[in-house]
Amino acid sequence: MTVQGERRARGAHAGGRPPGWWRPRGRLWSDVAIIGTALIIEYTLSGVNGKTRFGFTIPSWVMALIALLVFSTLFWRRRFPWPVYAITMIHGMTVAFVAPYYQPFTGVLLGMYGVARYAPRKQALAALFGTIIVWAITTYNTTTFDSDWTVEDGWGTPVGAFAVFFGMAAAVYTYARGRRRIDEMETLRVRARDSDIALRLQEDRVATARDLHDRVSNSIAATMMGLDSLSTFAASLPPQGVKSLEVTRNAAGQAMNQIRDVLGVLRNDEREIEDDEPQPDLEEMLVELQRNGIGGVEVQVTHRGEIVELGDEVSECAAMCIREAVTNAAKYGEERAEIGIDWREEPIIITVRNAKSYRELSEPALRGGTGLSGIIDRVTVLGGSVMLEADRHTFTLRIRLPRF
């Protein structure tokens, strides 16, 4: 099994799930502090002055409420930079026309910052240009509306005010693009680090495959060579010995095929594991074990209830687990293995009991090696369970498997 790491988008919240449209990205409390400070600055500069060019005055609390609603959209400036910027720009243009004394300063500035930080360069420049237009109109209206200023007085006041606003816009734009560049460089560093980790992981996989080949595969190959040599004396062996030799050779051959498949996965071989090799048939294997045993171990098979058809994967898993358990019995020098299958239950219950031991079995479940781990893994994948019971002279493996 391979483990692949996937890096979420930078704006994902701490729970690991991508936020819905209703939930802003980023750290909420830092956004509250930034946006709240900007709102206070806007209230201060504007004086929440609602005097209009149409002869009536909008109440200050209405102007403050409108600004609050506009600024609340800034929480979504990362996810929706252009819609948020459009809202702040419309607010600035409208206020500049209707209530020239009100200074819509920081709202459109933060809206432009969102586009400059999270949008491509051309879009960021467009937002900067739009911000400059808004402030040019605002500066002119504020400077010339209902005042004693005339053209003869010169353009020093409006131009000076506009220069200050323009400098602020340019500074915020430059800062936003710089932060975007830092984000891009960090992303490149993360990708480089992930690539290095993947390369090291691949090197470890190749080293593991090499060790597996040098140790396990060579041992199995030597075993198969010994069995082939032993088969030359098959004529002098009793029938039961010939059957045991054949079963052992088949098991060794299948183990070699499985090792090759594992090596292909560890080496990241993209070829698909072929399913052409014959898989053990549960019914035939039980009959064979009942008739000839395995490795000198007598096997008794008992069925409870009527035999039912199992799914292909379940049947294969049951056969491989039973064979592994019986092989362990031969490995530990058992005289007899008892296999019981209760077909009446759902899931079915398979019991393998190693009885009449030559020696004491102290914690065989903990000393069983990778064979027992393989049984547990196969059964768990299919939604089954494994129970182990051990006493001084017996070891019982109880497997529950779904029928399909």
N, C-alpha and C positions, 0 to 999 in steps of 0.2 A: 504494500500500500504506500502510495506517495503522498506527501503532505505539501500542499502548495499554499503559499501565503499570498493573500490579496490585500493590497493597501486601498482603503476607502478614500473617497474624495476628501480633500482637506476640510471642507465645511461640514462634514458629517458630525452629528452630535454624539455625545459620549456613549449613548446606548448602542451604537454600532449600526442602527437602522437609519436609512436616509430619511430626512425630515419631509413631512408633507408640505404642501404649498402654504399651509397656515402657520407653519412653525419656522421662524427665521433661523438661518445658519449662524454659526459663530457663538461666542461666549455672551450670554445674555447680559450679565451684570456689567461687563466692560462696555457693551453697547449702550446700556442704560446710562452709564456715566458719561460717555462721549456725547450721545444725542441729547441728554439732559443739559449738559453744559452748553452745547450749541444753542439749544432752545432758550436758555437764560440769556445768552449773549444777544440773540435776536430780540427778545423782549426788551433788553436794556437799550440797544441801539435804536430800536423803533419807538420806544416809549409807548408801545401798543396804541399808537395814535391812529384813530379811525376817521379823521377829518377827510372828507371826500371833496373832489372837484365839482360835485353836483349840489353843494350847498347843505348837505346833511352830514351828520357824524355817526359813524358806526360805533356802538358801545365797545369799550375796551375789552370786556370779557368775551365778546363775540370774536374780535380779532385774535385774542389769545387762544380761544378754543379752535379757531380755524388753523392757526399755526401749530397747535398741539396735534391736531389730526394729520396735518401734512408731515410733521416731524415723525409721527409714529410709523409712517410708511418707510422711513429710513432703516428700520430693522430688517427690511427685505432687500436692501441695496445689493447684497451679495448674490442673491438668487434671481432677482429681477432688476438689474441695474437700470435698464432703459425705462421701464414703466415708472420706477420710483423717481428717476431724474425728470421725466416728463411731468409728473405731479408737482415736483418742486419748482420746475420752470414755469408751468402754468400759474402756480400760486404767485411766483415773483412777478410775472408779467401783469397779472390781474391786479395785484395790490399796487404795483407801480402806476397803473393807469387810473384806478379808482381812488386810492388813498395815497397820494404821492409822498406824504410825510412819513409813511411807514417804511422802514428799511428792511426789505426781505434779503438779508445778507447771508446768513449761515446755512439756511435750508438748501438753496440751490447749490451752495458750495459743497455740501456733503453729498448731494445728489450727483454732482459732477465727479466727485471723488470716487463714488461707487463705479461709475462707468470707466473712469481712467484706471481703476485698480483691477477690474474684473473683465473688461472688454478689450478687444484688439486695439491696436494703435490708432487706426483711422477713425474708429468710433470714439475713442478717447479724445482725439483732436476735435471731432465734431461737437462733443459735449463741451469742451473748453470754449469753442467758438460761440456756442449757444449761451454759455454763462456770461461771456463778455458782452453779448448783445443785451441780455437781461440787465446787467449792471450799468451799461451805457444808458439805457432808457431810464433806469431807476435814478441814476446820478443826475441826469438832465432834469427829470421831473422834480426831484427833490430840491435841486438848486434853483430852479427858475419858477416853480409854482408859488403863487401868492407871496411874492417877495418883491423887493425893490430892485432886484437884479435886472439889468438891461444889457444889450449887446455892447453898448458903449463902455460898460464896466469891464469888459474883457472876459476871456475864457479861462482865466487862471483858476477860479474856484471849481467849476465843474471838471476841468481837465485834471486838476490836482486830485480831486476826490476820485475820479475815475482811475487815475494812475495807481492810487493806493489799492483800489479794488482789483485792478488788473494784476498788480504784483501779488496779491493774495491768491488769486486764481492760478497764476503761473506757479507759485510755490506749492500749492496743494496738488496741482497736476504733476509737477516734477516728483513730489514725494510719493504720490500714488503709483506712478510708473516705476519708480525705484523699488517700491515694495513688491510690485508685480514681478520685476526682474529678480528680486531675491527669492520669491516663491518659485519662479521657473528654475533658478539655479538649485534650490533645495530639492525640487522634483527630480532634476537630473542627478543630483547626488544620491537620492533615494533609489532611483533606477539603477545607477551604477553599483550601489551597495547590494541591491537585490540580485543583480546579475552576478556579482562576485559570490554571493551566498549560494546561488543556483549552481555556479561552476564548482564551488567547493563541495556541494552536495553531490553533484554528478561524479566528482572525483572519488568521494567516499563510496558511492554506489559501485563504481567500477572496481575499487579496491575490495569491497565486500564480495562482488561477483568473482573476482580473482581468487580470493581466499576460499570461497565456497567451491569453486571449480577445483582448486588445488587439493583441498582436504576432503570434502564430501564426495565430489564426483569421482575422484581417483579411487577413493575407498570402495564406492559402489562398482566402479569398473573392475577393480581387483576382485571383488566378490563375484561378479558375473563371470570373470575369467576362471575363477576357481570352480564355479558351478558348471561351466562348460567342460572343464577338465574332468569333473566328477561324472558328467553325463556319459563319458566314454566307458564308464564301468556300470552303466545302467543295467546291462544284462545280468550282472551278478547281484543286483539289489532286489529286495522283495518288492512286490507291487505297491505296497503302501509307501515305501521309500521312493519309488519312481514318481508316484503322485506328489509326494512332498517336495521332491526336487523340482518338478515342473511348476508347482505353485510358487515356490521360492524364486525360481528364475523369472516367472511372469511378474512377480511383485518387484524384483530388482529392476527389471526392464522398465516397468511403469514408474518406479522411483527415479530412474535416470531421465525419463522423458519429463517428469515434473521438475527435476533440477534444471533441465535445459530451459523450460518455460520461465522458471524463476530467474535464471541468469539473463534471459532476454529482457525481462522487466527491469532488472537491476541495471542493465546496460542501456536502458532507455530505448530498446529496440522497438520500432514502430510497427513491426509486423504483428498481426493478430495471432494469438495462440490458436493453433488448429484444434478443432474438436474431432478430428478423424480417429484419434487413438481410441481403442476400445475401452469403455468404462466398465468397472465391475458390476455384474448383475447380481442383485441381492439374493434372489431365489436360488440361482445356480451356485453362488458362493456358499450359501447355508447348506445346501445339499452336499457340496464337496467337503466342507468342513465336518459335517456330521459323518460322512463316509470315511474320510481319510485322516481327519485331524490336520495338524500343522506342526512341523518341527518336533515330532514325537509327543505332542500334547493331544490328549483325547478331548474331543469337543462334543458336547451334548447340546442339541438345539430343541427347544420346547416352544410351541405356539399355543397361545391362549386366545380363543375366539376364532372367527373366520378370517382368513387372510384377505386383505383388501389391497386394491391397487394404490400405489403411491405415485406422487409426481416424480418426474425424472430426476430433478435435483435432490429431492428428499431420498429417493431410492439410492442414488449414488452416494450421498452423504452417509446414509445408514450403513451401506456396504463398506465404505472406507473406514468408518469409525469402528465397526465390528472387527474388521481385519486388523486394524491397528491395535485394538485391545487384546485380541487373541495372540497377535505377534508379541506383544509385551509379556503375555503369559509364558510363551516359549522362551523369551529372553531372560526372564527371571527364574527359569527352571521349574515351572509348574507342571503338575501331572495332568491336570484336568481343568478345562474351562467350560463353564455352563452359560449358554446363551438363551435368554428368554425374551420373547416378543409378545406383548399384550396388545392384540389388535382391537380389543373391545373399547379401548379408551380413545379419546380425542383431546390432546395428541396421543399418538401411540407411545408405548413405553418399551424401551429396549434395555435389557439388563444383561451385563456380562460379568460373571463371577468367577474369579480364579480361586479354586479350592484345593485342599490337600497339598499345601505348600511343603517343599522340602526344608524350608528355613523360615525364620520369622520375617514378617514384612513390617518393618518400622517405618511408618509414614510413606508408603509407596506413592501416594498421590503427590507428595511434595518432592519425591525423587524421580518422578516418571520421565523427566526430560521434555524434549520438544514434542514427543508423540502425543502426550496427554494435552499439551497446549494446542496442538493441531486439531484434536477432537473438539475441544471447547470452542475454538474459533469457527470451525465448520458448522457446528450445531447452532451457535449464537447467530451467525449470519442468516440462517433460515428461520430464526424466531423461536428456536428451541432452548432447552436448558440441560445442564449436566450436573449430576449429583454424585459425589464420591463418598464411599463408606469403606473404612479400613479397620480391621482389628488385628489380633496377633497372627492369625493364620490365613485370613482371607482378604480379598480386595474386590469390592463391588463397584462397578461403573453403571450408573442408571442414566439413560438418555431419554429425553422427551422431545419428540419431533412432530410437527404438524404433518398431516397427510399430503398436503399440497403446498 
